[in-house]
Amino acid sequence: MENNRNYFIAIALSVLILVAWQFFYVNPRIEKDRIAAEQAQQTQQAQSQGGTQQAAPGQAPGGAIPGAGESRDQAIAKSVRVAIDTPALSGSINLTGARFDDLKLKDYHETVDSKSPVITLFSPAETPDGYFTEIGYIGNDATGSVPGPQTVWTLSGGDKLTPATPVTLTYTNDKGIAFVRTISVDEHYMFQVVDSIKNEGAAPVSLSSYGRVTRFNKPTTPSIYVLHEGFVGVANERLKEVGYSDVEDSQPIEPGKSTGGWLGITDKYWAAAIVPPQQTPFDTRFSHFTDGRARYQSDYKGDAITVAPGQSAEVKNLVFAGAKEVQAIDNYAAAYAIPMFDRLIDWGWFWFITQPMFKMMDFFFRLFGNFGIAILVTTIVVKLLFFPLANKQYASMANMKKVQPKMEELKKKFGDDRMGLQQAMMQLYKDEKINPLAGCWPILIQIPVFFALYKVIYITIEMRHAPFFGWIQDLSAPDPTTIFNLFGLLPFDVPVFLHLGVWPLIMGVTMFLQMRMNPTPPDPTQAMLFTWMPVVFTFMLASFPAGLVIYWAWNNTLSILQQGIIMKRQGVKIELFDNLKSLFAKKPKPAE
C-alpha cells in the first residue's frame, strides 16, 4: 500500500496545480476581466479628443492618439486606402502612415458557427479596439520630414495588394529625399515592406528606421500561467516575454540592442510581429503610454544609416499579422532565417516535448481528419513509449501486494520500533528483489508529458473549434453539456460553475475504476482520498478543454487494461470486482 499511496500522490500533484489554478483562479478572472474590458471601452468612448506624442530623442514615435468615438466603418471610410485581398486576409492599408490598421482573418470565425463574423485583427486607431502596425523613420534637421505617423503616401503602382500583385507607395520630402515603398504579401500572413531611400540632395543624410505594433486594449480572456499574452520578442538570441501589467506601472522594458531578432504583441491564437532589418543593430522597447488614450506598444529603433548624395539605401522589414498556425510559423522561421520565430507560439518550458507532441498529433490529424481521434492515437503511442516503465511500475505494485502479508507480520513483530521495522522492510525488499520506488518514477517521468499535452490542446490554434464527434464541436473548450439540466433536456441554462458534462463524468468513472483496481488503503485518510479523489477531479476537470478530458478518460481506460494484464501475468489478484462488490454490498449492523 506504500507504493499505491505514492502512486496516488504523484497523480494528485501532477494535476492539482492545473486544476486548482483553473478552478479557483481562471474562472473568477473571466468575470473580472470582462468587467474591466467593458470599463476600459466606456472610458475610450468617452474621450473625444487626443493629441500627438512626438518621439523623444533616440526613441520610436508613440504615435497619434485620436479619440475612440468612431465606428470601424467610419474610421476606414474617411481615409484613403489600398485594399488587401489574399486567400487568408482581407482589409486595407491606410495611406496615412502606410499603416496596417484594417485586417480580418478569412479562415477564422468568432464562434464555432461558420456564419458568425470572421476574426478582426487590426482596426484603426480611432476605434475603441484600435490595433495597428506601422513602419517609419526618425530624422533630424538635415533630413527634413521623413515618413512617420502623419505622412500621406502616394499610391503609384498597383491598386490592390494580393500575393500576385504588390503595391508601390512613394513620398518625397522638401530636402530631396525620395522614399519608394514596395509592399508584398504571401498567401498566409507575412508582409514584406521594402523601402528604397534615394538622397537627391547635396549633402549626406542619416536617419533611423522604426517599427511599432500598437494596441489600445487588452484581451478579454483571462491571463493564466500556462499561456503568455502580451509583449514578445527575441533580442540577442534570447526570448523575452513581458505581460501587460509588467509595463502598466513602470518604465518601458528594453531588452537591449540586438542584431537579428523580432518583436510584437501576441494573443492566445493571433499575433502581430515585426522583423526589423537583420543586419542592422536595433533597440527594442515594450511600453505603456498613458497620455491621452492609454495604449500598449512594442517598437524598435534601428541604428542610423547614412545615405550619400546621389546614392540609395534599402531597408527591408517583415510584418507578420495573423493566426499562429504552427506550420506557417515554422516555415517563416526557416525561409527568412528568423531566430526563434517558432517561439511566437508559447510552447512553454517543456517546448522540447510540446512541439514533438503537437507534430505527432498533427500527423495523425492529417491521417484521420479528426483531432479527437488524433488525441486518442497519440495517447496510445505515448503509452507504448512508456510501456517498459509502466510494466516496471505495475510489476512493482504486484510484487508489493505479494509481500503484503509479510509486511503486516513485520509490523506486528516490531510494534513501535520504527528503526527496526524500517531495516526489516528494506531486507524484505532486498530478498524479494523489490524496488519500492519503481512505481513512482514512471509517474514522475510522465508528468511533463501531461503538461505538454495540456499545453498543446490549450494554446494551438489547430485545436480551436476542432470537432470530435456528437456534441463536442470544439476540443479546446469545455464539454458544453451538464447533468444538472439532464444534458439539455430541461429548458434552462445552468451556471458555469455547475457545468458537469458527459466526458467529465466518463473521465470520473474511469478514474474511479482505475483506483478500485487496488485494495482500499487501511489508513482512514488514505481511504478518504481513495474514495473522493475521482469525485473532486470530475468537478474540477469539467472546466478543462474537452480534448484534455477525453485524453484523461482514454488514458485511464488503457491503464486499467494494462494494469489488469500485468497483474494477471504476475499472478496477483485483481481487486476491482471485490472492491465494487464491497462498495455496494449491504453493510452489517454494528453489534449492540
Rosetta blueprint (number, residue, H / E / L):
1 M L
2 E H
3 N H
4 N H
5 R H
6 N H
7 Y H
8 F H
9 I H
10 A H
11 I H
12 A H
13 L H
14 S H
15 V H
16 L H
17 I H
18 L H
19 V H
20 A H
21 W H
22 Q H
23 F H
24 F H
25 Y H
26 V H
27 N H
28 P H
29 R H
30 I H
31 E H
32 K H
33 D H
34 R H
35 I H
36 A H
37 A H
38 E H
39 Q H
40 A H
41 Q H
42 Q H
43 T H
44 Q H
45 Q H
46 A H
47 Q L
48 S L
49 Q L
50 G L
51 G L
52 T E
53 Q E
54 Q L
55 A L
56 A L
57 P L
58 G L
59 Q L
60 A L
61 P L
62 G L
63 G E
64 A E
65 I L
66 P L
67 G L
68 A L
69 G L
70 E L
71 S L
72 R H
73 D H
74 Q H
75 A H
76 I H
77 A H
78 K L
79 S L
80 V L
81 R E
82 V E
83 A E
84 I E
85 D E
86 T L
87 P L
88 A L
89 L E
90 S E
91 G E
92 S E
93 I E
94 N E
95 L L
96 T E
97 G L
98 A L
99 R E
100 F E
101 D E
102 D E
103 L E
104 K E
105 L E
106 K E
107 D E
108 Y E
109 H E
110 E L
111 T L
112 V L
113 D L
114 S L
115 K L
116 S L
117 P L
118 V E
119 I E
120 T E
121 L E
122 F E
123 S E
124 P L
125 A L
126 E L
127 T L
128 P L
129 D L
130 G L
131 Y E
132 F E
133 T E
134 E E
135 I E
136 G E
137 Y E
138 I E
139 G L
140 N L
141 D L
142 A L
143 T L
144 G L
145 S L
146 V L
147 P L
148 G L
149 P L
150 Q L
151 T L
152 V E
153 W L
154 T E
155 L E
156 S E
157 G E
158 G L
159 D L
160 K E
161 L E
162 T L
163 P L
164 A L
165 T L
166 P L
167 V E
168 T E
169 L E
170 T E
171 Y E
172 T E
173 N L
174 D L
175 K L
176 G L
177 I E
178 A E
179 F E
180 V E
181 R E
182 T E
183 I E
184 S E
185 V E
186 D L
187 E L
188 H L
189 Y L
190 M E
191 F E
192 Q E
193 V E
194 V E
195 D E
196 S E
197 I E
198 K E
199 N E
200 E L
201 G L
202 A L
203 A L
204 P L
205 V E
206 S E
207 L E
208 S E
209 S E
210 Y E
211 G E
212 R E
213 V E
214 T E
215 R E
216 F L
217 N L
218 K L
219 P L
220 T L
221 T L
222 P L
223 S L
224 I L
225 Y L
226 V L
227 L L
228 H L
229 E L
230 G E
231 F E
232 V E
233 G E
234 V E
235 A E
236 N L
237 E L
238 R E
239 L E
240 K E
241 E E
242 V E
243 G E
244 Y H
245 S H
246 D H
247 V H
248 E H
249 D L
250 S L
251 Q L
252 P L
253 I E
254 E E
255 P E
256 G E
257 K E
258 S E
259 T L
260 G L
261 G E
262 W E
263 L E
264 G E
265 I E
266 T E
267 D L
268 K L
269 Y L
270 W E
271 A E
272 A E
273 A E
274 I E
275 V E
276 P L
277 P L
278 Q L
279 Q L
280 T L
281 P L
282 F E
283 D E
284 T E
285 R E
286 F E
287 S E
288 H E
289 F E
290 T L
291 D L
292 G L
293 R L
294 A L
295 R E
296 Y E
297 Q E
298 S E
299 D E
300 Y E
301 K E
302 G E
303 D L
304 A L
305 I E
306 T E
307 V E
308 A L
309 P L
310 G L
311 Q L
312 S E
313 A E
314 E E
315 V E
316 K E
317 N E
318 L E
319 V E
320 F E
321 A E
322 G E
323 A E
324 K L
325 E L
326 V H
327 Q H
328 A H
329 I H
330 D H
331 N H
332 Y H
333 A H
334 A H
335 A H
336 Y L
337 A L
338 I L
339 P L
340 M L
341 F H
342 D H
343 R H
344 L H
345 I L
346 D L
347 W L
348 G L
349 W L
350 F L
351 W H
352 F H
353 I H
354 T H
355 Q H
356 P H
357 M H
358 F H
359 K H
360 M H
361 M H
362 D H
363 F H
364 F H
365 F H
366 R H
367 L H
368 F H
369 G L
370 N L
371 F H
372 G H
373 I H
374 A H
375 I H
376 L H
377 V H
378 T H
379 T H
380 I H
381 V H
382 V H
383 K H
384 L H
385 L H
386 F L
387 F H
388 P H
389 L H
390 A H
391 N H
392 K H
393 Q H
394 Y H
395 A H
396 S H
397 M H
398 A H
399 N H
400 M H
401 K H
402 K H
403 V L
404 Q H
405 P H
406 K H
407 M H
408 E H
409 E H
410 L H
411 K H
412 K H
413 K H
414 F H
415 G L
416 D L
417 D L
418 R H
419 M H
420 G H
421 L H
422 Q H
423 Q H
424 A H
425 M H
426 M H
427 Q H
428 L H
429 Y H
430 K H
431 D H
432 E H
433 K L
434 I L
435 N L
436 P L
437 L L
438 A L
439 G L
440 C L
441 W H
442 P H
443 I H
444 L H
445 I H
446 Q H
447 I H
448 P H
449 V H
450 F H
451 F H
452 A H
453 L H
454 Y H
455 K H
456 V H
457 I H
458 Y H
459 I H
460 T L
461 I H
462 E H
463 M H
464 R L
465 H L
466 A L
467 P L
468 F L
469 F L
470 G L
471 W L
472 I L
473 Q L
474 D L
475 L L
476 S L
477 A L
478 P L
479 D L
480 P L
481 T L
482 T L
483 I H
484 F H
485 N H
486 L L
487 F L
488 G L
489 L L
490 L L
491 P L
492 F L
493 D L
494 V L
495 P L
496 V H
497 F H
498 L H
499 H L
500 L L
501 G L
502 V H
503 W H
504 P H
505 L H
506 I H
507 M H
508 G H
509 V H
510 T H
511 M H
512 F H
513 L H
514 Q H
515 M H
516 R L
517 M L
518 N L
519 P L
520 T L
521 P L
522 P L
523 D L
524 P H
525 T H
526 Q H
527 A H
528 M H
529 L H
530 F H
531 T H
532 W H
533 M H
534 P H
535 V H
536 V H
537 F H
538 T H
539 F H
540 M H
541 L H
542 A L
543 S L
544 F L
545 P L
546 A H
547 G H
548 L H
549 V H
550 I H
551 Y H
552 W H
553 A H
554 W H
555 N H
556 N H
557 T H
558 L H
559 S H
560 I H
561 L H
562 Q H
563 Q H
564 G H
565 I H
566 I H
567 M H
568 K H
569 R H
570 Q L
571 G L
572 V L
573 K L
574 I L
575 E L
576 L H
577 F H
578 D H
579 N H
580 L H
581 K H
582 S H
583 L H
584 F H
585 A L
586 K L
587 K L
588 P L
589 K L
590 P L
591 A L
592 E L
